[in-house]
Amino acid sequence: MNLIEYPDRDMLAIDLANQIAGELKATLLSQDRASMAVPGGTTPGAVFDALCAAPLEWDKVTILPTDERCVPADHPRSNERLIREHLLVDRAAMAQFLPLRIPDEEPAGEHAGDYVVELAQLSAAVEPLLPLSILLLGMGEDGHVASLFPGTPGLAEALADDAPPIAAMAPPGQPERRLTLTAPVLEGALKKHLVIYGAQKRAMIERASRLSETEAPVRAVFADMKVHWAE
């Protein structure tokens, strides 16, 4: 893990956007396509606003969320909505987008198998994009990344080396069920960036090295990750 400090959040957003644009350009020099997974929430908005205008071959880039809430695509808490409004605009409007969608309610009775099938289909759609060229993450004060929250049923399975690309999670205390990329997908990204703001999140990232992956899931992506921090 490489911790990079910035004097303010605006400088962080501009510098990181330039780094990611450079990494995408470098990828496209040697490969036909690039893939990038990005978070929702409030953290990445400024990075997206700077990155979307980067002059590169966006039509050769596929973008997907690191995770998604079980809400409609236009819901205020939808990660897809934030990505479409802040990243898939300007030059980046040419990029391909792979949404992570789950049903409003898990099927029951004779249709219960449909949910398993849908997860398998989403995993199959993600697999051609792996390994991810770029991974951009945010982190909660509890050490969660994507929708890998401490204390969530099924977390150990989503952290396992043989986890499928996509897992359905129901984090305790959260209002919606989630769909998330699993630890092998996140850890396997060729370039990894984590953005954190404030003293509490910095303390968490420093403490995470002494915790297990189930206690602080961010621990699962530490290897070769750049951590970008500003107060």
Secondary structure, DSSP 8 states (H G I E B T S, - for coil): -EEEE-SSHHHHHHHHHHHHHHHHHHHHHHSS-EEEEE--SSTTHHHHHHHTT--S-GGGEEEEESEEESS-TTSTT-HHHHHHHHTSSGGGGGSEE------SS---GGGHHHHHHHHHHHHHHHGGG-S-SEEEEE--TTS-BTTB-TT-TTHHHHHSTT--SEEEE--TT-SS-EEEE-HHHHHT-SEEEEEEESHHHHHHHHHHTTS-TTT-GGGGG-TTEEEEEE-
